Each structure stands twice: as C-alpha cells, then as structure tokens.
Amino acid sequence: MVAPLGLDPVHQEEVRALLNALRSGNVLTVNGQTLSLTPALVEVLRAYLEPLARGEPVVVVPLEAELTTQQAADLLGISRPYLIRLLEEGKIPYHKVGTHRRIRARDLLAYKEHSQRKGEEILAKLVEETQELGLGY
C-alpha cells in the first residue's frame, strides 16, 4: 500500500507528453473509455504525474489508511525510533492494535504540514534577524 512508484526514463518522457496535453475540457481515452477532464481532475493528475515525470517516486495513500510505524517513518523520512518518540510525546495521534501502534495517514500528513509550516516560520524569523543585524549580503 505504501510502496513508492517510480518510472524508467522512457516512461518519464511519455508522462511528460501526457502532461503537456492535460487541459481542462480535453478528453482522456483509455481502451475506448473516455473521461472528460475537469479542472479538479487535471489538478489531481498533475499532482501525481509531475513528480513521476521528474523521476521522483510517488506514494498514494488513502487518508483513512492505518499505517505501521515503519510505513509512517518512511513517509516522513525519519527513523522509526524517532517516530515512536513523537508518538509517545503526543505529537502525532495513534492507537494500538494489540501491541502494535497504528497511525492514520490523515494524522501523519497533518503533523508533516504543521512541522513544515513551523520550519518555514523559524526560517523567516532567522532571515529577518539576520537582516536586522546587517549580517546578510
């Protein structure tokens, strides 16, 4: 469920060509089945296809999926022991199934967004202080 999907260079080029044709109002046809591309659908397709076209792996996880601690740690790009510490500090909600911890993907993504926002705020403050002290270029 949480295995990254990547593409070889030939398929990356095909995805880039598809991205160039993705426009609202166009029709996508696969094996005789057609799908009208709405603005929302174009946005969703671009969100997943653009990283693939750049050669970056993509993971698709339903928001209500329950992840193991290893899957959650992998998605955050942190070690499993560090994730366990975050869970036990109450920074990410979880529940137990028997003796195993499970984390909802929705909660994990909320933590990730909060963490990124906090990091951006700290960086902005550092830049501001650097400029006030005349340490910048």
N, C-alpha and C positions, 0 to 999 in steps of 0.2 A: 504493500500500500504506500510506503514512503520511500520506495526506491527511486533515485534520480533517473530521469530520462534524458539522454543526450543523443546527438545526431552526428553522423560522419560528415566530412566536408561536402560530399556530393549532395546529400540531403539538405545540408545547411543552405546550399545555393538554391535548391528547389523551394525551400521555405522563404528565402529572400524574394524570389519571384512571386510567390503567393502573397507575401506582404505588400508588394507593390500593387497588386490587383485588388487588395481588400479596401473596398469603399462602400459606404452606406448606400443601399439601393441596388448594389450588384447582387447577383445570384451565384451561389456556390453549388456546383453539381458534383455529386459523387455517386458512381454506379447508377446513374439515372434518377437519383433522388436529388431534389433541389431544395435549397434553403435560401430565403431572402435575407440579406444582411442588413440588420437594423443597426443604428449607431451603437447601441449597447453591445450587440453581438460582435461587431467589429472591434470594439474596445477590449472585450474579453479575449478574442482571438489574438489581437496584437500583444496583450499582456503575456500570453504564453508563447507565442511564436517568435517575438523579438529576441528573447534570451537564447532560444534554440538556434536562431539564425546566426547569433554571435558565437555559437559553440559552447554556451553555458548550459549546464544541466538544469532541468526544471522538475519540481516535485509538485504534484497535485494532490491535495489532501482535503477531504470534506471538513468543514468547520466543526462538525459534531463528532469527528473521529476521535477515538481514545487512543493515545499514543503511549508506547512504553517509554521508560526513562531514557533508553538508548536512542530511540527514534527522536524524541524531543530534544535531546542533547545534540544529535546530528543536525537537526533542523536549525538550531540556534548557533551551531558552530562552536560549541563549548564541550568540555569534558563531562562525562556522566557524573563523577563525584561533585563537580561544581553545580550541576543542575540539582542534584539531591540536596545540596546545601541551600539553594534558592527555594526549593520546595519546603524544606523544613523551617526556613525563616519566614514562610508565609508569603513570599514574593510572587509565587505562581500557585494558583489553586490546583489541588489534585485530590484524588480519592484512591482508596485501596480496593483491590480485587484480590481477596485472600491476603497474601503478604506482599503483593506486587502493587506498586504505585502506577496510576494511570492519569494522564494529563490530556484534557480536551484541547484539540488543535486551536479552537477559538481562544482559550485562555492563554495558550502559548504565544499566539500571534499578538494578543493584546499586550502581553509582557514585552514582546520584542518591539512593538511600536512605541510603547511607553519608554523603554530603555533607549531607543534611538532618539526620541524627542528630547529626553533628558540630556543625552550626549551632545546633541546639537545646541541646546541651551547653554551648556557648560562651555562649549567651544566658542559660541558667540560672546559669552562673558569674558573669556580669556582674550579674544581678539580686541574687544572693547578696552580692557585693562591695558593691553599691550600698546594700543594706540594712545591712550591717555598718558602713559608713561613715556611715550616717544621712543619705544623700542622697535617699532616697525620700520619698514623701509620707506 
